[in-house]
Amino acid sequence: MALGYLALVLHAHLPFVRHPEEPEYLEERWFFEALTECYLPLIQVMEALVQDGISFQITISLSPPLLSMLADPLLQARYLRHLDGLIELGEKECRRTAGDTDLHPLALMYLGRLQQARRVFAEKYHCNLIPAFRALQALDRVELITTCATHGYLPLMLTRESRRAQVGVAVDLFTRYFGLPPTGFWLPECGYTAGVEDLLKEFGVRYFFLDTHGLLHADPAPRYGVFAPVGCANGVAVFGRDPESSRQVWDRLTGYPGDYYYREFYRDIGYDLDLDYLAPYLPGGNIRVDTGFKYYRITGPGAHKEPYRPEVSRERAAAHAADFMFNRQQQVLYHGRQMDRPPLVVAPYDAELFGHWWYEGPQWIDFLCRKICCDQDTIQMITPGKYLSLYPDLQAVDLPMSSWGEGGYNLVWLNAQNDWIYPHLHRAETVMSELADLHPAAGGLQQRALRQAARELLLAQSSDWAFIIKAQTAVTYAEKRIKDHVGRFNLLVEQLERNSIDEPLLREMERRDNIFPDLDYRIYSHHRFQKGNCAAQERRTKVMMLSWEYPPVTVGGLSRHVCDLSRALVALGNEVHVISCPAEGEESYVLSHGVHVHRLRPEQLTARDFLTWVRQLNRGMEELAHRVIAAMGRPDLVHAHDWMVGTAGERLREQYGLPLVVTIHATEHGRNRGIYTDLQRHIHLMETRLTREADVVICCSNYMAEEVTRLFGLNGDKVKIIANGVDPANLTTGRDTEAGCENLYGREPNIVFLGRLVPEKGVQVLLEAMPTVLGEVKDARLLVAGRGPYEEYLKSRAAELEISSSVEFVGFVDDVGRNRLLEKARVAVFPSLYEPFGIVALEAMAARVPVVVADTGGLQEIVEHGVDGYKVPPGRADMLAHYIIQLLRYPDLAAEMCRQAWRKVLTLYDWKYIAAETREVYCQAVERVFAARAGVV
């Protein structure tokens, strides 16, 4: 068994450069040169190793732009034309150098290699190298991974949705070409920022890489340094770059590629020979470029260069491979003494180094693989995925933001030369997400325009442009690319907003920037729309929904949630049957806003004991469901809301073989901050059983998803996050004035709270804040709307604080009463200690009232502090008072927050989008059950 391992990682990437609008384009040569000098030689080296029975393992990251160019017929044809031109030049060079004993053999060598490259590319690979990479992966010699969609630099992106699109689009394209999603991911420029690991896990990625300092500065410090992977909190593994192996190859002064016997990259006939001689092979006939015909070795630091000797450079490559192997052996022998597992040396490099910049690089890899396999048994080549399979236990750490490159923290991609890029990109990110939210089901021309807008944004985000500008190489081209993509994006946005799309212009954009043909623009949505690949989406879905409360019976937020969701699902073309409790004055069956509402009879619920009443409720729901199914047909699934209807949901699932979707709106543990009584234990057990029986569990916030997963021991893939929503139209009924952010300051300085009067809602904290508020705004008044067991205590607490004259307990209010109360409010405050979501905060935002909320639960996800409201730590009366005073005293600030909150309501929390997400979850639940029956899972 090996004492240690080497993971050789090659990151293959080029920016997407494709210009069908011109017969030839200078920058397309980047791709052509990489094909000739790097990708073809590397593939041929690996295939020769396979043929010779050499056991090697190499990890290769293939970027989506590179894959797209490899598969593009236009570029394939242009590459053949490029090779033909170089072969013709090679023939001329053989004639020109005839008789020169130093240069003629080199001309013959280059000509032979070009002829072989053309033959192999056209005849063996049929102009497409992707199947060659796929074959090497199938032989278990190569582990293929991916990187961001356009190599976008994640730490400098503004929105999570934009980072998510870069990851998701890349994984989708990789899966399209290779049949399986990638196990690993190369972060562009090793650029890490908090939350990236969650996106990677969402798309099934097991590991990624960081530069050395990115790993070593983790908290806690990795016990094995860079010689073993660590794990993020969500389990995604992180590998760090070994600095010693990097230095031996990368270092400009001491690295192998600088050896004096290796070929000199910067001496090319493209700059040495007469322009008239070279003209037929140069872009435009007059732009001097590298041709690949390089006849000299590095020789030394001066201008004098000796002729290149391939046989000598080959010997140097073999010696350097042996030296590299020896140093890795010493590393693993030394570090292995302090480790409980064999050390892993991670050696990542840009693939283009091998063959392009370092002409002998592919030879070096060939020698290295052969020597490791045949000449020793201390180290063994391995891929990161295989190392994780052998040693899955990882030390958990928190990672700092980091990158590779100069400075190690963004400097290359954010500096005085290129910082002008980011305001344009950030605005485009925000606008793209808003477009995706506003158009969840676009078709035809509108869908094409949205797709193209997403493509243009992705292409503008390529990290290559900022790098080129910083490096001062092809600056004009990089700046043009950014401006062109952003300009096309802005033009499409303008046309989408006017609903006037110029189809010929759009068609031309699609022809030029044709990357990601299957791109789903909805990946930018805040609602996380997924590509609709479920057969169930293509037809009307029949849903049986179980909820113990439904309007006009309204005890908490659950009633309104079920009502609004049901109506929105119907608006999308689905059939919804709600089974609920009796309601005074309501018939046992009504068709309301398209929703079939079936109610139990009052005599079915007679128990005074709570748990007995719940058992009666479930028995009655089950019986009523049987009658509904007999009369109206079998539903596609059952959707149960909270534990109180769980038994009926479980029974229907069992009797009819129906998928069971469960929404957990709150947990008993969360409400009480623990389980203390027999009743609480019983409810907790019911919640546990229901969530484990369910096929899918929906939670309204990330906070609730984490709580439910942890409390009930669920698989994270089973839990889906779909926010609650609000219908702004419901907030207008009964008002005397139209809601607006500008009319806030015609109102008295009223502070409004709405909710149940229970300890977890935090009204006691709000009361404790009021003396400070009244000290600054003397005529402020607190209006507390709601009922609950805590009411008398709260009234006595107001008296103790001597603020009773400034506090009014309004009591229970219906929807109209709520709207009238919000109409009087200058600020709405929700200081909860526990809050799964916080629908009342959304309602206040929809009513155009500025909000202050506790930074807890779902509330912390609704409000962006200082942008569309204020957040305070739970229980901090002093900070609560401070922010309430801010909103009461500064009208312009409050009005701007009000406007931002209103836009968020329209884009993130509209029920039609939430219903579409819910239907996607239904689809997944149905397919999961069908797959289980078929024995697929």
QUIVEN-V472338 format. One record per residue. RES is the residue in one letter. SS is DSSP state (@ for helix, = for strand, . for the rest). NEAR is the number of other C-alpha atoms within 10 Angstrom. Layout:
res:RES ss:SS near:NEAR
res:RES ss:SS near:NEAR
//
This chain:
res:M ss:. near:8
res:A ss:. near:13
res:L ss:. near:17
res:G ss:= near:25
res:Y ss:= near:23
res:L ss:= near:25
res:A ss:= near:22
res:L ss:= near:21
res:V ss:= near:27
res:L ss:= near:22
res:H ss:= near:22
res:A ss:= near:23
res:H ss:. near:24
res:L ss:. near:21
res:P ss:. near:21
res:F ss:. near:22
res:V ss:. near:20
res:R ss:. near:20
res:H ss:. near:17
res:P ss:. near:13
res:E ss:. near:10
res:E ss:. near:7
res:P ss:. near:7
res:E ss:. near:15
res:Y ss:. near:14
res:L ss:@ near:14
res:E ss:@ near:15
res:E ss:@ near:18
res:R ss:@ near:19
res:W ss:@ near:12
res:F ss:@ near:21
res:F ss:@ near:19
res:E ss:@ near:20
res:A ss:@ near:22
res:L ss:@ near:21
res:T ss:@ near:21
res:E ss:@ near:25
res:C ss:@ near:23
res:Y ss:@ near:23
res:L ss:@ near:19
res:P ss:@ near:20
res:L ss:@ near:22
res:I ss:@ near:16
res:Q ss:@ near:15
res:V ss:@ near:19
res:M ss:@ near:23
res:E ss:@ near:18
res:A ss:@ near:13
res:L ss:@ near:18
res:V ss:@ near:15
res:Q ss:@ near:9
res:D ss:. near:10
res:G ss:. near:11
res:I ss:. near:19
res:S ss:. near:17
res:F ss:. near:22
res:Q ss:. near:23
res:I ss:= near:24
res:T ss:= near:22
res:I ss:= near:25
res:S ss:= near:22
res:L ss:= near:24
res:S ss:. near:27
res:P ss:@ near:28
res:P ss:@ near:26
res:L ss:@ near:19
res:L ss:@ near:22
res:S ss:@ near:19
res:M ss:@ near:21
res:L ss:@ near:18
res:A ss:. near:17
res:D ss:. near:16
res:P ss:@ near:13
res:L ss:@ near:13
res:L ss:@ near:22
res:Q ss:@ near:19
res:A ss:@ near:12
res:R ss:@ near:16
res:Y ss:@ near:22
res:L ss:@ near:18
res:R ss:@ near:13
res:H ss:@ near:18
res:L ss:@ near:18
res:D ss:@ near:16
res:G ss:@ near:15
res:L ss:@ near:21
res:I ss:@ near:19
res:E ss:@ near:15
res:L ss:@ near:20
res:G ss:@ near:24
res:E ss:@ near:16
res:K ss:@ near:15
res:E ss:@ near:20
res:C ss:@ near:21
res:R ss:@ near:13
res:R ss:@ near:13
res:T ss:. near:16
res:A ss:. near:15
res:G ss:. near:11
res:D ss:. near:11
res:T ss:. near:9
res:D ss:. near:16
res:L ss:. near:21
res:H ss:@ near:18
res:P ss:@ near:18
res:L ss:@ near:23
res:A ss:@ near:24
res:L ss:@ near:18
res:M ss:@ near:16
res:Y ss:@ near:22
res:L ss:@ near:22
res:G ss:@ near:14
res:R ss:@ near:17
res:L ss:@ near:21
res:Q ss:@ near:17
res:Q ss:@ near:12
res:A ss:@ near:19
res:R ss:@ near:21
res:R ss:@ near:15
res:V ss:@ near:15
res:F ss:@ near:20
res:A ss:@ near:15
res:E ss:@ near:10
res:K ss:@ near:12
res:Y ss:. near:13
res:H ss:. near:12
res:C ss:. near:21
res:N ss:. near:18
res:L ss:. near:18
res:I ss:@ near:17
res:P ss:@ near:14
res:A ss:@ near:16
res:F ss:@ near:20
res:R ss:@ near:17
res:A ss:@ near:14
res:L ss:@ near:18
res:Q ss:@ near:18
res:A ss:@ near:12
res:L ss:. near:10
res:D ss:. near:13
res:R ss:. near:21
res:V ss:= near:21
res:E ss:= near:25
res:L ss:= near:25
res:I ss:= near:24
res:T ss:= near:31
res:T ss:= near:29
res:C ss:. near:27
res:A ss:. near:29
res:T ss:. near:29
res:H ss:. near:28
res:G ss:= near:26
res:Y ss:. near:25
res:L ss:@ near:26
res:P ss:@ near:21
res:L ss:@ near:19
res:M ss:. near:17
res:L ss:. near:17
res:T ss:. near:16
res:R ss:@ near:17
res:E ss:@ near:22
res:S ss:@ near:27
res:R ss:@ near:23
res:R ss:@ near:24
res:A ss:@ near:23
res:Q ss:@ near:25
res:V ss:@ near:27
res:G ss:@ near:24
res:V ss:@ near:24
res:A ss:@ near:26
res:V ss:@ near:26
res:D ss:@ near:21
res:L ss:@ near:24
res:F ss:@ near:23
res:T ss:@ near:14
res:R ss:@ near:12
res:Y ss:@ near:15
res:F ss:@ near:17
res:G ss:. near:11
res:L ss:. near:11
res:P ss:. near:20
res:P ss:. near:23
res:T ss:. near:19
res:G ss:= near:27
res:F ss:= near:24
res:W ss:= near:24
res:L ss:. near:21
res:P ss:@ near:27
res:E ss:@ near:25
res:C ss:@ near:23
res:G ss:. near:25
res:Y ss:= near:27
res:T ss:. near:17
res:A ss:. near:13
res:G ss:. near:12
res:V ss:@ near:19
res:E ss:@ near:23
res:D ss:@ near:17
res:L ss:@ near:18
res:L ss:@ near:21
res:K ss:@ near:15
res:E ss:@ near:14
res:F ss:. near:18
res:G ss:. near:16
res:V ss:. near:22
res:R ss:. near:20
res:Y ss:= near:26
res:F ss:= near:25
res:F ss:= near:26
res:L ss:= near:27
res:D ss:. near:23
res:T ss:@ near:20
res:H ss:@ near:19
res:G ss:@ near:25
res:L ss:@ near:26
res:L ss:@ near:19
res:H ss:. near:17
res:A ss:. near:17
res:D ss:= near:12
res:P ss:. near:12
res:A ss:. near:16
res:P ss:. near:20
res:R ss:. near:13
res:Y ss:. near:19
res:G ss:. near:20
res:V ss:. near:25
res:F ss:. near:26
res:A ss:. near:25
res:P ss:. near:29
res:V ss:= near:28
res:G ss:= near:22
res:C ss:. near:18
res:A ss:. near:14
res:N ss:. near:10
res:G ss:. near:18
res:V ss:. near:21
res:A ss:= near:27
res:V ss:= near:25
res:F ss:= near:24
res:G ss:= near:26
res:R ss:. near:25
res:D ss:. near:19
res:P ss:@ near:17
res:E ss:@ near:16
res:S ss:@ near:20
res:S ss:@ near:15
res:R ss:@ near:15
res:Q ss:@ near:18
res:V ss:@ near:20
res:W ss:@ near:18
res:D ss:. near:14
res:R ss:. near:11
res:L ss:. near:11
res:T ss:. near:12
res:G ss:. near:15
res:Y ss:@ near:24
res:P ss:@ near:26
res:G ss:@ near:20
res:D ss:. near:19
res:Y ss:. near:18
res:Y ss:. near:24
res:Y ss:. near:25
res:R ss:= near:26
res:E ss:. near:25
res:F ss:. near:18
res:Y ss:. near:13
res:R ss:. near:19
res:D ss:. near:18
res:I ss:@ near:18
res:G ss:@ near:21
res:Y ss:@ near:15
res:D ss:@ near:11
res:L ss:. near:11
res:D ss:. near:10
res:L ss:@ near:16
res:D ss:@ near:9
res:Y ss:@ near:12
res:L ss:@ near:19
res:A ss:@ near:15
res:P ss:@ near:15
res:Y ss:@ near:21
res:L ss:. near:18
res:P ss:= near:15
res:G ss:. near:12
res:G ss:. near:12
res:N ss:. near:13
res:I ss:= near:15
res:R ss:. near:19
res:V ss:. near:15
res:D ss:. near:17
res:T ss:. near:18
res:G ss:. near:19
res:F ss:. near:20
res:K ss:. near:22
res:Y ss:. near:23
res:Y ss:= near:23
res:R ss:= near:23
res:I ss:. near:23
res:T ss:. near:19
res:G ss:. near:14
res:P ss:. near:9
res:G ss:. near:7
res:A ss:. near:8
res:H ss:. near:10
res:K ss:. near:16
res:E ss:. near:16
res:P ss:= near:17
res:Y ss:. near:22
res:R ss:. near:18
res:P ss:@ near:17
res:E ss:@ near:9
res:V ss:@ near:11
res:S ss:@ near:20
res:R ss:@ near:17
res:E ss:@ near:14
res:R ss:@ near:20
res:A ss:@ near:25
res:A ss:@ near:19
res:A ss:@ near:15
res:H ss:@ near:21
res:A ss:@ near:23
res:A ss:@ near:18
res:D ss:@ near:15
res:F ss:@ near:18
res:M ss:@ near:22
res:F ss:@ near:15
res:N ss:@ near:14
res:R ss:@ near:21
res:Q ss:@ near:22
res:Q ss:@ near:14
res:Q ss:@ near:19
res:V ss:@ near:23
res:L ss:@ near:17
res:Y ss:@ near:12
res:H ss:@ near:16
res:G ss:@ near:18
res:R ss:. near:12
res:Q ss:. near:12
res:M ss:. near:14
res:D ss:. near:8
res:R ss:. near:15
res:P ss:. near:22
res:P ss:= near:27
res:L ss:= near:31
res:V ss:= near:28
res:V ss:= near:26
res:A ss:= near:19
res:P ss:= near:23
res:Y ss:= near:18
res:D ss:= near:14
res:A ss:@ near:23
res:E ss:@ near:23
res:L ss:@ near:22
res:F ss:= near:24
res:G ss:. near:23
res:H ss:. near:20
res:W ss:. near:18
res:W ss:= near:22
res:Y ss:. near:20
res:E ss:. near:23
res:G ss:@ near:26
res:P ss:@ near:26
res:Q ss:@ near:22
res:W ss:@ near:26
res:I ss:@ near:20
res:D ss:@ near:21
res:F ss:@ near:21
res:L ss:@ near:22
res:C ss:@ near:24
res:R ss:@ near:18
res:K ss:@ near:17
res:I ss:@ near:23
res:C ss:@ near:17
res:C ss:@ near:11
res:D ss:. near:11
res:Q ss:. near:13
res:D ss:. near:14
res:T ss:. near:18
res:I ss:= near:26
res:Q ss:= near:21
res:M ss:= near:19
res:I ss:. near:25
res:T ss:. near:24
res:P ss:@ near:30
res:G ss:@ near:17
res:K ss:@ near:13
res:Y ss:@ near:17
res:L ss:@ near:16
res:S ss:@ near:9
res:L ss:@ near:10
res:Y ss:. near:12
res:P ss:. near:15
res:D ss:. near:13
res:L ss:. near:17
res:Q ss:= near:18
res:A ss:= near:20
res:V ss:. near:18
res:D ss:= near:15
res:L ss:. near:24
res:P ss:. near:17
res:M ss:. near:17
res:S ss:= near:24
res:S ss:. near:27
res:W ss:. near:21
res:G ss:. near:16
res:E ss:. near:10
res:G ss:. near:10
res:G ss:. near:18
res:Y ss:. near:19
res:N ss:. near:20
res:L ss:. near:15
res:V ss:. near:23
res:W ss:. near:26
res:L ss:. near:17
res:N ss:. near:13
res:A ss:. near:10
res:Q ss:. near:15
res:N ss:. near:17
res:D ss:. near:12
res:W ss:@ near:12
res:I ss:@ near:19
res:Y ss:@ near:16
res:P ss:@ near:11
res:H ss:@ near:15
res:L ss:@ near:20
res:H ss:@ near:18
res:R ss:@ near:13
res:A ss:@ near:23
res:E ss:@ near:23
res:T ss:@ near:15
res:V ss:@ near:16
res:M ss:@ near:25
res:S ss:@ near:25
res:E ss:@ near:19
res:L ss:@ near:21
res:A ss:@ near:25
res:D ss:@ near:25
res:L ss:@ near:18
res:H ss:. near:18
res:P ss:. near:18
res:A ss:. near:13
res:A ss:. near:15
res:G ss:. near:11
res:G ss:@ near:7
res:L ss:@ near:16
res:Q ss:@ near:19
res:Q ss:@ near:18
res:R ss:@ near:20
res:A ss:@ near:26
res:L ss:@ near:25
res:R ss:@ near:20
res:Q ss:@ near:26
res:A ss:@ near:28
res:A ss:@ near:29
res:R ss:@ near:26
res:E ss:@ near:26
res:L ss:@ near:24
res:L ss:@ near:24
res:L ss:@ near:25
res:A ss:@ near:27
res:Q ss:. near:29
res:S ss:= near:25
res:S ss:@ near:20
res:D ss:@ near:22
res:W ss:@ near:26
res:A ss:@ near:26
res:F ss:@ near:22
res:I ss:@ near:19
res:I ss:@ near:20
res:K ss:@ near:19
res:A ss:@ near:12
res:Q ss:. near:12
res:T ss:. near:11
res:A ss:. near:13
res:V ss:@ near:16
res:T ss:@ near:12
res:Y ss:@ near:15
res:A ss:@ near:20
res:E ss:@ near:17
res:K ss:@ near:12
res:R ss:@ near:17
res:I ss:@ near:21
res:K ss:@ near:15
res:D ss:@ near:15
res:H ss:@ near:21
res:V ss:@ near:24
res:G ss:@ near:16
res:R ss:@ near:18
res:F ss:@ near:24
res:N ss:@ near:19
res:L ss:@ near:15
res:L ss:@ near:25
res:V ss:@ near:20
res:E ss:@ near:13
res:Q ss:@ near:15
res:L ss:@ near:19
res:E ss:@ near:10
res:R ss:@ near:9
res:N ss:. near:11
res:S ss:. near:12
res:I ss:. near:19
res:D ss:. near:14
res:E ss:@ near:13
res:P ss:@ near:9
res:L ss:@ near:12
res:L ss:@ near:19
res:R ss:@ near:13
res:E ss:@ near:12
res:M ss:@ near:19
res:E ss:@ near:19
res:R ss:@ near:13
res:R ss:@ near:14
res:D ss:. near:19
res:N ss:. near:15
res:I ss:. near:25
res:F ss:. near:19
res:P ss:. near:13
res:D ss:. near:12
res:L ss:. near:20
res:D ss:. near:23
res:Y ss:@ near:29
res:R ss:@ near:28
res:I ss:@ near:24
res:Y ss:@ near:29
res:S ss:. near:25
res:H ss:. near:19
res:H ss:. near:24
res:R ss:. near:18
res:F ss:. near:22
res:Q ss:. near:16
res:K ss:. near:13
res:G ss:. near:13
res:N ss:. near:11
res:C ss:. near:14
res:A ss:@ near:11
res:A ss:@ near:18
res:Q ss:@ near:15
res:E ss:@ near:10
res:R ss:. near:9
res:R ss:. near:13
res:T ss:. near:21
res:K ss:= near:19
res:V ss:= near:22
res:M ss:= near:24
res:M ss:= near:25
res:L ss:= near:29
res:S ss:. near:22
res:W ss:. near:25
res:E ss:. near:22
res:Y ss:. near:24
res:P ss:. near:15
res:P ss:. near:16
res:V ss:. near:15
res:T ss:. near:15
res:V ss:. near:16
res:G ss:. near:13
res:G ss:@ near:18
res:L ss:@ near:21
res:S ss:@ near:19
res:R ss:@ near:22
res:H ss:@ near:18
res:V ss:@ near:20
res:C ss:@ near:20
res:D ss:@ near:20
res:L ss:@ near:21
res:S ss:@ near:25
res:R ss:@ near:21
res:A ss:@ near:24
res:L ss:@ near:25
res:V ss:@ near:22
res:A ss:@ near:15
res:L ss:. near:15
res:G ss:. near:13
res:N ss:. near:18
res:E ss:= near:20
res:V ss:= near:22
res:H ss:= near:23
res:V ss:= near:24
res:I ss:= near:28
res:S ss:= near:27
res:C ss:. near:23
res:P ss:. near:22
res:A ss:. near:18
res:E ss:. near:9
res:G ss:. near:7
res:E ss:. near:11
res:E ss:. near:13
res:S ss:. near:16
res:Y ss:= near:13
res:V ss:= near:13
res:L ss:= near:10
res:S ss:= near:10
res:H ss:. near:13
res:G ss:. near:18
res:V ss:= near:20
res:H ss:= near:20
res:V ss:= near:21
res:H ss:= near:22
res:R ss:= near:22
res:L ss:. near:21
res:R ss:. near:15
res:P ss:@ near:12
res:E ss:@ near:8
res:Q ss:@ near:15
res:L ss:. near:18
res:T ss:. near:11
res:A ss:. near:14
res:R ss:. near:8
res:D ss:. near:8
res:F ss:@ near:10
res:L ss:@ near:14
res:T ss:@ near:12
res:W ss:@ near:16
res:V ss:@ near:19
res:R ss:@ near:17
res:Q ss:@ near:16
res:L ss:@ near:23
res:N ss:@ near:21
res:R ss:@ near:18
res:G ss:@ near:20
res:M ss:@ near:27
res:E ss:@ near:21
res:E ss:@ near:13
res:L ss:@ near:18
res:A ss:@ near:23
res:H ss:@ near:15
res:R ss:@ near:12
res:V ss:@ near:17
res:I ss:@ near:13
res:A ss:@ near:10
res:A ss:@ near:9
res:M ss:@ near:9
res:G ss:. near:11
res:R ss:. near:16
res:P ss:. near:19
res:D ss:. near:21
res:L ss:= near:24
res:V ss:= near:25
res:H ss:= near:24
res:A ss:= near:28
res:H ss:= near:24
res:D ss:. near:21
res:W ss:@ near:28
res:M ss:@ near:22
res:V ss:@ near:27
res:G ss:@ near:26
res:T ss:@ near:21
res:A ss:@ near:23
res:G ss:@ near:31
res:E ss:@ near:20
res:R ss:@ near:16
res:L ss:@ near:22
res:R ss:@ near:19
res:E ss:@ near:13
res:Q ss:@ near:9
res:Y ss:@ near:13
res:G ss:. near:14
res:L ss:. near:22
res:P ss:= near:29
res:L ss:= near:29
res:V ss:= near:27
res:V ss:= near:28
res:T ss:= near:21
res:I ss:. near:22
res:H ss:. near:20
res:A ss:. near:21
res:T ss:. near:22
res:E ss:@ near:18
res:H ss:@ near:17
res:G ss:@ near:19
res:R ss:@ near:17
res:N ss:@ near:13
res:R ss:. near:12
res:G ss:. near:12
res:I ss:. near:16
res:Y ss:. near:10
res:T ss:. near:9
res:D ss:@ near:9
res:L ss:@ near:13
res:Q ss:@ near:16
res:R ss:@ near:15
res:H ss:@ near:14
res:I ss:@ near:19
res:H ss:@ near:19
res:L ss:@ near:15
res:M ss:@ near:18
res:E ss:@ near:23
res:T ss:@ near:18
res:R ss:@ near:16
res:L ss:@ near:26
res:T ss:@ near:28
res:R ss:@ near:17
res:E ss:@ near:19
res:A ss:. near:24
res:D ss:. near:21
res:V ss:= near:24
res:V ss:= near:28
res:I ss:= near:25
res:C ss:= near:26
res:C ss:. near:22
res:S ss:. near:25
res:N ss:@ near:19
res:Y ss:@ near:19
res:M ss:@ near:24
res:A ss:@ near:22
res:E ss:@ near:15
res:E ss:@ near:19
res:V ss:@ near:25
res:T ss:@ near:18
res:R ss:@ near:12
res:L ss:@ near:15
res:F ss:@ near:16
res:G ss:. near:12
res:L ss:. near:17
res:N ss:. near:10
res:G ss:@ near:14
res:D ss:@ near:10
res:K ss:@ near:15
res:V ss:= near:22
res:K ss:= near:19
res:I ss:= near:21
res:I ss:. near:22
res:A ss:. near:24
res:N ss:. near:27
res:G ss:. near:24
res:V ss:. near:27
res:D ss:. near:18
res:P ss:@ near:22
res:A ss:@ near:9
res:N ss:@ near:15
res:L ss:@ near:23
res:T ss:. near:21
res:T ss:. near:15
res:G ss:. near:14
res:R ss:. near:17
res:D ss:. near:10
res:T ss:. near:10
res:E ss:. near:12
res:A ss:. near:19
res:G ss:. near:16
res:C ss:. near:23
res:E ss:. near:15
res:N ss:. near:15
res:L ss:@ near:24
res:Y ss:@ near:17
res:G ss:@ near:9
res:R ss:. near:11
res:E ss:. near:14
res:P ss:. near:22
res:N ss:= near:22
res:I ss:= near:24
res:V ss:= near:24
res:F ss:= near:27
res:L ss:= near:26
res:G ss:. near:23
res:R ss:. near:22
res:L ss:. near:22
res:V ss:. near:19
res:P ss:@ near:20
res:E ss:@ near:18
res:K ss:@ near:23
res:G ss:. near:20
res:V ss:@ near:26
res:Q ss:@ near:22
res:V ss:@ near:21
res:L ss:@ near:24
res:L ss:@ near:22
res:E ss:@ near:20
res:A ss:@ near:20
res:M ss:@ near:28
res:P ss:@ near:19
res:T ss:@ near:18
res:V ss:@ near:23
res:L ss:@ near:16
res:G ss:@ near:11
res:E ss:@ near:15
res:V ss:. near:16
res:K ss:. near:12
res:D ss:. near:12
res:A ss:. near:20
res:R ss:= near:22
res:L ss:= near:25
res:L ss:= near:22
res:V ss:= near:23
res:A ss:= near:21
res:G ss:. near:21
res:R ss:. near:19
res:G ss:. near:13
res:P ss:. near:11
res:Y ss:. near:16
res:E ss:@ near:19
res:E ss:@ near:12
res:Y ss:@ near:14
res:L ss:@ near:18
res:K ss:@ near:17
res:S ss:@ near:12
res:R ss:@ near:16
res:A ss:@ near:21
res:A ss:@ near:13
res:E ss:@ near:10
res:L ss:. near:13
res:E ss:. near:13
res:I ss:. near:19
res:S ss:@ near:17
res:S ss:@ near:10
res:S ss:@ near:17
res:V ss:= near:20
res:E ss:= near:16
res:F ss:= near:16
res:V ss:= near:16
res:G ss:= near:16
res:F ss:. near:16
res:V ss:. near:16
res:D ss:. near:12
res:D ss:@ near:16
res:V ss:@ near:15
res:G ss:@ near:16
res:R ss:@ near:24
res:N ss:@ near:23
res:R ss:@ near:19
res:L ss:@ near:21
res:L ss:@ near:28
res:E ss:@ near:26
res:K ss:. near:19
res:A ss:= near:26
res:R ss:= near:27
res:V ss:= near:27
res:A ss:= near:27
res:V ss:= near:27
res:F ss:= near:26
res:P ss:. near:29
res:S ss:. near:27
res:L ss:. near:21
res:Y ss:. near:23
res:E ss:. near:26
res:P ss:. near:24
res:F ss:. near:26
res:G ss:. near:25
res:I ss:@ near:24
res:V ss:@ near:19
res:A ss:@ near:25
res:L ss:@ near:26
res:E ss:@ near:23
res:A ss:@ near:29
res:M ss:@ near:30
res:A ss:@ near:28
res:A ss:. near:27
res:R ss:. near:30
res:V ss:. near:31
res:P ss:. near:32
res:V ss:= near:28
res:V ss:= near:24
res:V ss:= near:25
res:A ss:= near:26
res:D ss:. near:24
res:T ss:. near:21
res:G ss:. near:21
res:G ss:. near:22
res:L ss:@ near:27
res:Q ss:@ near:22
res:E ss:@ near:16
res:I ss:@ near:25
res:V ss:. near:23
res:E ss:. near:15
res:H ss:= near:16
res:G ss:. near:11
res:V ss:. near:15
res:D ss:. near:25
res:G ss:= near:27
res:Y ss:= near:23
res:K ss:= near:25
res:V ss:= near:21
res:P ss:. near:16
res:P ss:. near:18
res:G ss:. near:19
res:R ss:. near:15
res:A ss:@ near:20
res:D ss:@ near:17
res:M ss:@ near:15
res:L ss:@ near:28
res:A ss:@ near:23
res:H ss:@ near:15
res:Y ss:@ near:21
res:I ss:@ near:25
res:I ss:@ near:21
res:Q ss:@ near:14
res:L ss:@ near:23
res:L ss:@ near:23
res:R ss:@ near:15
res:Y ss:. near:11
res:P ss:@ near:17
res:D ss:@ near:14
res:L ss:@ near:17
res:A ss:@ near:25
res:A ss:@ near:22
res:E ss:@ near:17
res:M ss:@ near:25
res:C ss:@ near:28
res:R ss:@ near:21
res:Q ss:@ near:18
res:A ss:@ near:27
res:W ss:@ near:23
res:R ss:@ near:15
res:K ss:@ near:19
res:V ss:@ near:22
res:L ss:@ near:18
res:T ss:@ near:20
res:L ss:@ near:22
res:Y ss:. near:24
res:D ss:. near:21
res:W ss:@ near:25
res:K ss:@ near:22
res:Y ss:@ near:28
res:I ss:@ near:24
res:A ss:@ near:23
res:A ss:@ near:20
res:E ss:@ near:21
res:T ss:@ near:21
res:R ss:@ near:19
res:E ss:@ near:20
res:V ss:@ near:21
res:Y ss:@ near:26
res:C ss:@ near:22
res:Q ss:@ near:21
res:A ss:@ near:24
res:V ss:@ near:22
res:E ss:@ near:16
res:R ss:@ near:17
res:V ss:@ near:18
res:F ss:@ near:16
res:A ss:@ near:12
res:A ss:@ near:10
res:R ss:@ near:11
res:A ss:. near:9
res:G ss:. near:8
res:V ss:. near:9
res:V ss:. near:9
//
